[in-house]
Amino acid sequence: MRFGQFLLPPRHIFYRTPLSAAFVNLRPIVPGHVLVMPKRIVTTMEELSEDEYIDMWKSVRQVQTALRQHYTTDRNTTDKD
């Protein structure tokens, strides 16, 4: 799987759906720094189908819940490029 120009090592991908994936940031800024992305590469989020968009944001919610439990925190940051 690719993230832009980067080939992601399979061991970095810890969450998958048919349309989305989450992986450990290759250069994490803080513990738990992960990225959730659609599997199909697009330039902007507007290019995602409705199913891809919904699946990605549901994935964000699932990953946030898991991170919150693992790192025992009540804070997270969500950003979209």
C-alpha positions as a printed Julia matrix, in Angstrom:
81×3 Matrix{Float64}:
   0.0    0.0    0.0
   1.2    3.49  -0.8
   0.84   6.79   0.99
   1.66   9.28  -1.73
   5.17   8.46  -2.88
   5.91   6.25   0.13
   5.53   2.49   0.12
   4.16   1.53   3.53
   5.75  -1.47   5.24
   2.93  -3.99   5.9
   3.85  -4.1    9.61
   2.99  -0.39   9.92
  -0.62  -0.92   8.8
  -2.63  -1.88  11.86
  -6.22  -1.28  10.76
  -7.92  -2.08   7.44
 -11.35  -2.01   5.9
 -12.15  -2.67   2.26
 -11.9    1.11   1.63
  -9.58   2.56   4.3
  -6.44   1.84   6.28
  -4.61   3.23   9.29
  -0.9    3.1    9.87
   1.8    4.31  12.21
   3.31   7.55  10.97
   6.75   6.88   9.49
   8.11   9.83  11.49
   5.81  10.15  14.51
   5.79  13.45  16.35
   4.21  11.99  19.52
   3.39   8.46  20.7
   0.23   7.29  18.96
   0.78   9.49  15.9
  -1.1    7.57  13.21
  -2.71   8.35   9.88
  -6.02   7.09   8.49
  -6.45   7.19   4.74
  -8.65   5.94   1.95
  -7.09   3.04   0.04
  -7.77   4.73  -3.28
  -5.33   7.56  -3.89
  -7.06  10.88  -4.61
  -5.85  14.46  -4.69
  -8.68  15.9   -2.58
 -11.35  14.47  -0.31
 -14.01  15.71  -2.72
 -12.87  12.99  -5.13
 -13.87  10.22  -2.71
 -17.1    8.4   -3.32
 -19.74   8.7   -0.61
 -18.93   5.15   0.55
 -15.19   5.88   0.71
 -15.77   9.11   2.62
 -18.08   7.51   5.18
 -15.82   4.49   5.6
 -12.76   6.66   6.19
 -14.44   8.74   8.9
 -15.86   5.63  10.57
 -12.32   4.27  10.54
 -11.07   7.48  12.15
 -13.59   6.98  14.95
 -12.54   3.34  15.48
  -8.84   4.22  15.53
  -9.39   7.16  17.88
 -11.24   4.91  20.31
  -8.46   2.32  20.26
  -5.74   4.97  20.72
  -7.63   6.64  23.55
  -7.83   3.31  25.39
  -4.21   2.34  24.69
  -2.7    5.69  25.64
  -5.31   6.49  28.35
  -5.96   9.96  27.03
  -9.07  11.99  26.35
  -7.47  14.13  23.63
  -6.78  13.63  19.96
  -6.24  15.75  16.9
  -7.9   15.15  13.57
  -6.62  16.88  10.47
  -7.42  16.5    6.81
  -4.96  17.33   4.06
